[in-house]
Protein backbone atom coordinates (compact mmCIF):
# COMPACT_ATOMS: atom_id res chain seq x y z
CA UNK A 1 0.00 0.00 0.00
CA UNK A 2 2.70 2.44 0.94
CA UNK A 3 6.35 2.58 -0.02
CA UNK A 4 7.89 4.63 2.75
CA UNK A 5 10.37 2.79 4.89
CA UNK A 6 10.89 2.65 8.62
CA UNK A 7 14.44 3.16 9.86
CA UNK A 8 15.48 2.31 13.39
CA UNK A 9 18.30 4.70 14.26
CA UNK A 10 20.72 4.18 17.11
CA UNK A 11 22.06 6.71 19.57
CA UNK A 12 25.32 8.25 18.50
CA UNK A 13 28.64 6.89 19.67
CA UNK A 14 30.18 10.36 19.27
CA UNK A 15 30.82 12.17 22.50
CA UNK A 16 30.89 15.57 20.83
CA UNK A 17 27.59 16.08 19.06
CA UNK A 18 28.37 19.70 18.19
CA UNK A 19 31.49 18.69 16.24
CA UNK A 20 29.60 15.88 14.54
CA UNK A 21 26.76 18.24 13.62
CA UNK A 22 29.22 20.70 12.03
CA UNK A 23 30.72 17.77 10.08
CA UNK A 24 27.30 16.60 8.87
CA UNK A 25 26.41 20.18 7.88
CA UNK A 26 29.53 20.31 5.71
CA UNK A 27 28.75 16.94 4.13
CA UNK A 28 25.21 18.12 3.30
CA UNK A 29 26.51 21.42 1.91
CA UNK A 30 28.91 19.60 -0.41
CA UNK A 31 26.22 17.30 -1.76
CA UNK A 32 23.64 20.11 -2.02
CA UNK A 33 21.13 18.81 0.52
CA UNK A 34 19.25 21.60 2.28
CA UNK A 35 18.07 20.29 5.64
CA UNK A 36 15.58 21.98 7.98
CA UNK A 37 14.96 20.71 11.51
CA UNK A 38 11.32 21.20 12.57
CA UNK A 39 10.52 21.07 16.27
CA UNK A 40 7.49 21.61 18.53
CA UNK A 41 5.48 20.25 21.44
CA UNK A 42 3.37 17.18 20.77
CA UNK A 43 0.27 18.22 18.85
CA UNK A 44 1.36 21.74 17.87
CA UNK A 45 0.72 20.86 14.23
CA UNK A 46 4.04 19.82 12.65
CA UNK A 47 2.52 17.21 10.35
CA UNK A 48 -0.52 19.32 9.39
CA UNK A 49 1.76 22.28 8.63
CA UNK A 50 3.97 20.06 6.48
CA UNK A 51 1.01 18.61 4.59
CA UNK A 52 -0.21 22.07 3.59
CA UNK A 53 3.34 23.22 2.81
CA UNK A 54 3.84 20.24 0.48
CA UNK A 55 0.53 20.96 -1.26
CA UNK A 56 1.28 24.68 -1.70
CA UNK A 57 4.79 24.04 -3.05
CA UNK A 58 3.79 21.13 -5.31
CA UNK A 59 5.37 21.52 -8.75
CA UNK A 60 7.91 24.13 -7.64
CA UNK A 61 9.85 22.58 -4.75
CA UNK A 62 10.72 18.90 -4.39
CA UNK A 63 10.33 18.08 -0.69
CA UNK A 64 11.32 15.06 1.33
CA UNK A 65 10.25 14.56 4.92
CA UNK A 66 11.95 12.45 7.57
CA UNK A 67 9.44 11.73 10.31
CA UNK A 68 11.08 11.01 13.64
CA UNK A 69 8.95 9.35 16.26
CA UNK A 70 9.48 7.18 19.26
CA UNK A 71 6.97 4.77 17.82
CA UNK A 72 4.19 4.58 15.24
CA UNK A 73 4.09 5.46 11.56
CA UNK A 74 1.01 7.66 11.38
CA UNK A 75 2.93 10.71 10.20
CA UNK A 76 4.98 9.19 7.38
CA UNK A 77 1.80 7.75 5.87
CA UNK A 78 0.11 11.17 6.06
CA UNK A 79 3.07 12.93 4.45
CA UNK A 80 3.26 10.42 1.65
CA UNK A 81 -0.43 10.86 0.94
CA UNK A 82 0.21 14.62 0.74
CA UNK A 83 2.61 13.94 -2.13
CA UNK A 84 6.13 14.19 -0.72
CA UNK A 85 8.81 11.59 -0.35
CA UNK A 86 8.71 10.31 3.21
CA UNK A 87 10.64 8.12 5.56
CA UNK A 88 9.84 7.14 9.12
CA UNK A 89 12.64 7.24 11.67
CA UNK A 90 12.18 5.37 14.92
CA UNK A 91 14.33 6.68 17.73
CA UNK A 92 14.04 3.61 19.94
CA UNK A 93 12.59 5.58 22.83
CA UNK A 94 15.01 8.51 22.52
CA UNK A 95 13.43 11.91 23.06
CA UNK A 96 15.43 13.72 20.39
CA UNK A 97 17.67 13.22 17.36
CA UNK A 98 21.38 13.96 17.42
CA UNK A 99 23.54 14.58 14.36
CA UNK A 100 24.53 10.98 13.82
CA UNK A 101 20.95 9.73 14.09
CA UNK A 102 20.04 12.37 11.51
CA UNK A 103 22.90 11.17 9.29
CA UNK A 104 21.68 7.56 9.52
CA UNK A 105 18.23 8.72 8.41
CA UNK A 106 19.55 10.92 5.56
CA UNK A 107 21.79 8.15 4.19
CA UNK A 108 18.91 5.66 4.12
CA UNK A 109 16.50 8.22 2.70
CA UNK A 110 18.44 9.30 -0.39
CA UNK A 111 18.10 13.03 -0.95
CA UNK A 112 19.84 13.67 -4.29
CA UNK A 113 16.74 14.73 -6.22
CA UNK A 114 15.25 16.89 -3.47
CA UNK A 115 15.32 20.71 -3.08
CA UNK A 116 14.41 20.58 0.57
CA UNK A 117 14.58 17.92 3.27
CA UNK A 118 12.60 18.51 6.44
CA UNK A 119 13.36 16.56 9.56
CA UNK A 120 10.27 16.41 11.74
CA UNK A 121 11.86 15.97 15.14
CA UNK A 122 10.27 14.20 18.11
CA UNK A 123 7.42 16.25 19.66
CA UNK A 124 9.22 17.82 22.61
CA UNK A 125 10.14 21.42 23.50
CA UNK A 126 13.09 20.43 25.67
CA UNK A 127 15.58 17.85 24.47
CA UNK A 128 15.55 18.39 20.68
CA UNK A 129 16.70 21.98 21.30
CA UNK A 130 19.83 20.72 23.04
CA UNK A 131 21.08 18.62 20.15
CA UNK A 132 22.32 20.20 16.93
CA UNK A 133 21.10 17.86 14.18
CA UNK A 134 23.34 19.33 11.50
CA UNK A 135 20.42 21.13 9.85
CA UNK A 136 21.00 24.51 8.18
CA UNK A 137 17.84 26.01 9.64
CA UNK A 138 15.90 25.26 12.82
CA UNK A 139 12.21 26.03 12.82
CA UNK A 140 9.80 25.62 15.73
CA UNK A 141 6.04 25.64 15.87
CA UNK A 142 4.24 27.06 18.88
CA UNK A 143 0.48 26.62 18.75
CA UNK A 144 -1.94 29.15 20.21
CA UNK A 145 -3.57 26.68 22.68
CA UNK A 146 -0.18 26.08 24.33
CA UNK A 147 -0.11 29.65 25.60
CA UNK A 148 2.02 32.74 25.07
CA UNK A 149 4.31 32.01 28.04
CA UNK A 150 6.27 29.21 26.40
CA UNK A 151 9.32 31.34 25.43
CA UNK A 152 9.74 32.08 29.16
CA UNK A 153 9.64 28.41 30.10
CA UNK A 154 11.54 26.75 27.24
CA UNK A 155 14.31 29.27 26.51
CA UNK A 156 16.72 27.04 24.59
CA UNK A 157 14.14 26.07 21.97
CA UNK A 158 13.65 29.72 21.05
CA UNK A 159 17.36 30.56 21.27
CA UNK A 160 18.24 27.85 18.77
CA UNK A 161 15.58 28.56 16.15
CA UNK A 162 15.80 30.94 13.21
CA UNK A 163 12.03 30.92 12.73
CA UNK A 164 9.00 30.40 14.98
CA UNK A 165 5.66 29.61 13.38
CA UNK A 166 2.73 30.50 15.64
CA UNK A 167 0.15 27.94 14.53
CA UNK A 168 -3.61 27.44 15.04
CA UNK A 169 -4.30 31.18 14.72
CA UNK A 170 -7.78 30.20 13.49
CA UNK A 171 -8.72 29.46 17.13
CA UNK A 172 -7.39 32.71 18.60
CA UNK A 173 -10.95 33.74 19.50
CA UNK A 174 -11.39 30.62 21.65
CA UNK A 175 -8.06 31.31 23.42
CA UNK A 176 -8.52 34.98 24.19
CA UNK A 177 -5.78 35.03 26.82
CA UNK A 178 -3.17 34.41 24.10
CA UNK A 179 -1.47 37.73 23.38
CA UNK A 180 0.15 37.83 19.90
CA UNK A 181 2.25 40.89 20.65
CA UNK A 182 3.45 39.44 23.94
CA UNK A 183 4.48 36.11 22.43
CA UNK A 184 6.52 37.90 19.78
CA UNK A 185 8.18 40.10 22.42
CA UNK A 186 8.98 37.06 24.55
CA UNK A 187 10.46 35.17 21.60
CA UNK A 188 12.62 38.19 20.74
CA UNK A 189 13.63 38.50 24.38
CA UNK A 190 15.12 35.00 24.04
CA UNK A 191 16.39 35.51 20.51
CA UNK A 192 16.17 38.87 18.69
CA UNK A 193 17.07 37.17 15.39
CA UNK A 194 14.20 34.68 15.44
CA UNK A 195 11.67 35.48 12.74
CA UNK A 196 8.02 35.04 13.80
CA UNK A 197 5.19 34.16 11.40
CA UNK A 198 1.57 33.68 12.46
CA UNK A 199 -0.11 30.85 10.57
CA UNK A 200 -3.00 28.44 10.53
CA UNK A 201 -2.26 25.10 8.93
CA UNK A 202 -6.02 24.51 8.89
CA UNK A 203 -7.06 27.66 6.97
CA UNK A 204 -3.79 28.56 5.22
CA UNK A 205 -3.44 31.94 6.95
CA UNK A 206 0.17 33.15 6.83
CA UNK A 207 1.32 30.40 4.48
CA UNK A 208 2.46 32.80 1.76
CA UNK A 209 5.00 34.32 4.12
CA UNK A 210 6.14 30.89 5.31
CA UNK A 211 6.50 29.36 1.84
CA UNK A 212 8.23 32.54 0.58
CA UNK A 213 10.70 32.19 3.45
CA UNK A 214 11.31 28.57 2.43
CA UNK A 215 11.90 29.59 -1.21
CA UNK A 216 14.30 32.37 -0.14
CA UNK A 217 16.19 29.93 2.06
CA UNK A 218 16.46 27.35 -0.74
CA UNK A 219 17.82 30.03 -3.11
CA UNK A 220 20.27 31.24 -0.47
CA UNK A 221 21.43 27.68 0.20
CA UNK A 222 21.87 26.93 -3.48
CA UNK A 223 23.89 30.12 -3.98
CA UNK A 224 26.32 28.90 -1.32
CA UNK A 225 25.95 32.08 0.72
CA UNK A 226 23.90 30.65 3.59
CA UNK A 227 25.61 30.87 6.96
CA UNK A 228 25.27 27.96 9.40
CA UNK A 229 23.12 28.58 12.49
CA UNK A 230 24.70 29.30 15.86
CA UNK A 231 23.98 26.49 18.31
CA UNK A 232 23.59 27.37 21.99
CA UNK A 233 24.17 24.55 24.48
CA UNK A 234 22.45 26.41 27.32
CA UNK B 1 5.99 39.92 47.63
CA UNK B 2 5.99 36.16 47.47
CA UNK B 3 7.36 33.60 49.88
CA UNK B 4 7.78 30.56 47.70
CA UNK B 5 11.33 29.41 47.29
CA UNK B 6 13.30 28.32 44.26
CA UNK B 7 15.29 25.10 44.61
CA UNK B 8 17.97 24.11 42.14
CA UNK B 9 18.01 20.32 42.10
CA UNK B 10 20.87 18.25 40.76
CA UNK B 11 20.76 15.13 38.65
CA UNK B 12 20.81 11.97 40.67
CA UNK B 13 24.03 10.12 41.36
CA UNK B 14 22.10 6.86 41.65
CA UNK B 15 22.45 4.50 38.74
CA UNK B 16 19.24 2.66 39.51
CA UNK B 17 16.39 5.17 39.54
CA UNK B 18 13.73 2.47 39.88
CA UNK B 19 15.25 1.22 43.13
CA UNK B 20 15.64 4.76 44.40
CA UNK B 21 12.03 5.58 43.50
CA UNK B 22 10.79 2.54 45.44
CA UNK B 23 12.88 3.69 48.39
CA UNK B 24 11.48 7.23 48.24
CA UNK B 25 7.94 5.82 47.98
CA UNK B 26 8.51 3.88 51.20
CA UNK B 27 9.92 6.95 52.94
CA UNK B 28 6.88 8.98 51.91
CA UNK B 29 4.49 6.22 53.00
CA UNK B 30 6.08 6.10 56.44
CA UNK B 31 5.84 9.83 56.95
CA UNK B 32 2.31 10.01 55.47
CA UNK B 33 3.08 12.17 52.43
CA UNK B 34 0.79 11.41 49.48
CA UNK B 35 2.61 12.41 46.30
CA UNK B 36 1.09 12.68 42.82
CA UNK B 37 3.24 13.20 39.72
CA UNK B 38 1.47 15.35 37.12
CA UNK B 39 2.74 15.25 33.55
CA UNK B 40 1.76 16.68 30.15
CA UNK B 41 3.00 18.41 27.00
CA UNK B 42 3.90 22.07 27.34
CA UNK B 43 0.72 24.11 27.44
CA UNK B 44 -1.76 21.27 28.05
CA UNK B 45 -3.00 23.08 31.14
CA UNK B 46 -1.22 21.61 34.17
CA UNK B 47 -1.05 24.90 36.07
CA UNK B 48 -4.58 26.01 35.17
CA UNK B 49 -5.94 22.60 36.20
CA UNK B 50 -4.08 22.83 39.51
CA UNK B 51 -5.34 26.35 40.19
CA UNK B 52 -8.96 25.28 39.82
CA UNK B 53 -8.33 22.07 41.80
CA UNK B 54 -6.87 24.10 44.66
CA UNK B 55 -9.85 26.46 44.62
CA UNK B 56 -12.41 23.64 44.56
CA UNK B 57 -10.72 21.73 47.38
CA UNK B 58 -10.04 24.81 49.54
CA UNK B 59 -11.00 24.14 53.15
CA UNK B 60 -11.19 20.36 52.74
CA UNK B 61 -7.79 19.26 51.37
CA UNK B 62 -4.44 20.89 52.21
CA UNK B 63 -2.45 20.91 48.98
CA UNK B 64 1.18 21.66 48.25
CA UNK B 65 2.55 22.00 44.73
CA UNK B 66 6.13 21.52 43.60
CA UNK B 67 6.54 23.25 40.26
CA UNK B 68 9.36 21.79 38.20
CA UNK B 69 10.63 23.88 35.33
CA UNK B 70 13.81 24.22 33.39
CA UNK B 71 13.68 27.93 34.07
CA UNK B 72 11.28 30.65 35.15
CA UNK B 73 8.99 30.95 38.16
CA UNK B 74 5.70 31.85 36.53
CA UNK B 75 3.91 28.75 37.75
CA UNK B 76 4.88 28.81 41.42
CA UNK B 77 3.67 32.39 41.67
CA UNK B 78 0.34 31.44 40.07
CA UNK B 79 -0.13 28.46 42.39
CA UNK B 80 0.64 30.53 45.45
CA UNK B 81 -1.90 33.14 44.38
CA UNK B 82 -4.44 30.31 44.04
CA UNK B 83 -3.93 29.60 47.74
CA UNK B 84 -1.73 26.52 47.97
CA UNK B 85 1.74 26.10 49.38
CA UNK B 86 4.17 26.22 46.47
CA UNK B 87 7.81 25.67 45.71
CA UNK B 88 9.66 26.15 42.43
CA UNK B 89 12.11 23.45 41.39
CA UNK B 90 14.68 24.28 38.73
CA UNK B 91 16.01 21.26 36.93
CA UNK B 92 19.09 22.96 35.50
CA UNK B 93 18.14 22.16 31.93
CA UNK B 94 17.08 18.58 32.64
CA UNK B 95 13.96 17.47 30.78
CA UNK B 96 12.50 15.42 33.61
CA UNK B 97 12.72 14.71 37.33
CA UNK B 98 14.08 11.48 38.73
CA UNK B 99 13.40 10.14 42.22
CA UNK B 100 16.36 11.81 43.86
CA UNK B 101 15.57 15.20 42.36
CA UNK B 102 12.03 14.74 43.68
CA UNK B 103 13.43 13.85 47.10
CA UNK B 104 15.59 17.02 47.12
CA UNK B 105 12.46 19.06 46.37
CA UNK B 106 10.30 17.29 48.99
CA UNK B 107 12.92 17.69 51.72
CA UNK B 108 13.25 21.42 51.06
CA UNK B 109 9.50 21.87 50.73
CA UNK B 110 8.38 20.41 54.06
CA UNK B 111 5.18 18.41 53.62
CA UNK B 112 4.17 17.43 57.17
CA UNK B 113 0.96 19.48 57.29
CA UNK B 114 -0.23 18.60 53.77
CA UNK B 115 -2.87 16.05 52.67
CA UNK B 116 -1.66 16.02 49.11
CA UNK B 117 1.57 17.01 47.36
CA UNK B 118 1.46 17.42 43.60
CA UNK B 119 4.66 17.43 41.61
CA UNK B 120 4.11 19.36 38.38
CA UNK B 121 6.72 17.73 36.19
CA UNK B 122 8.51 19.41 33.25
CA UNK B 123 6.20 19.89 30.26
CA UNK B 124 7.21 16.94 28.12
CA UNK B 125 5.41 13.77 26.97
CA UNK B 126 8.59 11.75 26.55
CA UNK B 127 11.27 11.80 29.24
CA UNK B 128 9.22 12.28 32.42
CA UNK B 129 7.40 9.03 31.62
CA UNK B 130 10.70 7.14 31.71
CA UNK B 131 11.64 8.15 35.23
CA UNK B 132 9.72 6.92 38.25
CA UNK B 133 9.65 9.90 40.64
CA UNK B 134 8.55 7.85 43.64
CA UNK B 135 5.01 9.23 43.44
CA UNK B 136 2.07 7.00 44.46
CA UNK B 137 -0.04 8.08 41.49
CA UNK B 138 0.91 9.33 38.02
CA UNK B 139 -1.55 11.58 36.25
CA UNK B 140 -1.23 13.00 32.76
CA UNK B 141 -3.12 15.77 31.00
CA UNK B 142 -3.80 15.54 27.29
CA UNK B 143 -5.45 18.65 25.87
CA UNK B 144 -7.93 18.51 23.01
CA UNK B 145 -5.88 20.77 20.66
CA UNK B 146 -2.98 18.28 20.80
CA UNK B 147 -5.04 15.70 18.96
CA UNK B 148 -6.48 12.26 19.69
CA UNK B 149 -3.49 10.39 18.22
CA UNK B 150 -1.10 11.06 21.12
CA UNK B 151 -1.54 7.66 22.83
CA UNK B 152 -0.28 6.10 19.59
CA UNK B 153 2.82 8.29 19.49
CA UNK B 154 3.78 8.55 23.16
CA UNK B 155 3.02 5.06 24.47
CA UNK B 156 5.09 5.09 27.68
CA UNK B 157 3.35 8.17 29.06
CA UNK B 158 0.00 6.42 28.89
CA UNK B 159 1.37 3.08 30.12
CA UNK B 160 2.76 4.68 33.27
CA UNK B 161 -0.28 6.76 34.26
CA UNK B 162 -3.20 5.71 36.44
CA UNK B 163 -5.31 8.61 35.22
CA UNK B 164 -5.52 10.71 32.06
CA UNK B 165 -7.34 14.04 32.19
CA UNK B 166 -8.53 15.16 28.75
CA UNK B 167 -8.44 18.94 29.15
CA UNK B 168 -9.76 21.95 27.18
CA UNK B 169 -13.02 20.15 26.37
CA UNK B 170 -14.61 23.62 26.13
CA UNK B 171 -12.97 24.00 22.70
CA UNK B 172 -14.07 20.63 21.29
CA UNK B 173 -16.27 22.43 18.75
CA UNK B 174 -13.24 24.27 17.33
CA UNK B 175 -11.29 20.99 17.08
CA UNK B 176 -13.90 18.84 15.43
CA UNK B 177 -11.42 16.19 14.30
CA UNK B 178 -10.80 15.25 17.95
CA UNK B 179 -12.71 12.03 18.63
CA UNK B 180 -13.44 11.52 22.35
CA UNK B 181 -14.33 7.85 21.95
CA UNK B 182 -11.21 7.18 19.90
CA UNK B 183 -8.86 8.86 22.36
CA UNK B 184 -10.28 6.77 25.19
CA UNK B 185 -9.93 3.58 23.14
CA UNK B 186 -6.34 4.47 22.27
CA UNK B 187 -5.46 5.19 25.89
CA UNK B 188 -6.96 1.85 26.93
CA UNK B 189 -5.08 0.12 24.11
CA UNK B 190 -1.88 1.33 25.80
CA UNK B 191 -3.14 0.80 29.34
CA UNK B 192 -6.52 -0.78 30.11
CA UNK B 193 -6.23 0.34 33.76
CA UNK B 194 -5.82 4.04 33.00
CA UNK B 195 -8.89 5.99 34.10
CA UNK B 196 -9.98 8.74 31.69
CA UNK B 197 -11.82 11.91 32.76
CA UNK B 198 -12.86 14.68 30.36
CA UNK B 199 -12.43 18.13 31.90
CA UNK B 200 -12.15 21.83 31.19
CA UNK B 201 -9.95 23.74 33.59
CA UNK B 202 -11.49 26.89 32.15
CA UNK B 203 -15.18 26.07 32.71
CA UNK B 204 -14.90 23.46 35.47
CA UNK B 205 -16.51 20.68 33.40
CA UNK B 206 -15.60 17.25 34.80
CA UNK B 207 -13.97 18.65 37.94
CA UNK B 208 -16.36 16.85 40.31
CA UNK B 209 -15.17 13.50 39.01
CA UNK B 210 -11.52 14.58 39.19
CA UNK B 211 -11.70 16.03 42.72
CA UNK B 212 -13.71 12.98 43.89
CA UNK B 213 -10.94 10.78 42.53
CA UNK B 214 -8.39 12.83 44.45
CA UNK B 215 -10.40 12.53 47.68
CA UNK B 216 -10.78 8.76 47.19
CA UNK B 217 -7.05 8.44 46.62
CA UNK B 218 -6.21 10.48 49.72
CA UNK B 219 -8.52 8.27 51.81
CA UNK B 220 -7.02 5.11 50.30
CA UNK B 221 -3.50 6.36 50.97
CA UNK B 222 -4.30 7.31 54.56
CA UNK B 223 -5.85 3.90 55.18
CA UNK B 224 -2.55 2.30 54.17
CA UNK B 225 -4.22 0.11 51.54
CA UNK B 226 -2.97 1.94 48.43
CA UNK B 227 -0.81 -0.20 46.17
CA UNK B 228 2.24 1.40 44.51
CA UNK B 229 2.00 1.94 40.75
CA UNK B 230 3.72 -0.41 38.31
CA UNK B 231 6.50 1.38 36.44
CA UNK B 232 7.24 0.33 32.85
CA UNK B 233 10.70 1.18 31.52
CA UNK B 234 9.64 0.67 27.90
Interface residues (C-beta under 8 A of the other chain):
Chain A: X41 X42 X43 X44 X69 X70 X71 X72 X74 X93 X95 X122 X123 X124 X125 X126 X127 X130 X143 X145 X146 X147 X149 X150 X152 X153 X154 X155 X156 X168 X170 X171 X174 X175 X234
Chain B: X41 X42 X43 X44 X69 X70 X71 X72 X74 X93 X95 X122 X123 X124 X125 X126 X127 X130 X143 X145 X146 X147 X149 X150 X152 X153 X154 X155 X156 X168 X170 X171 X174 X175 X234
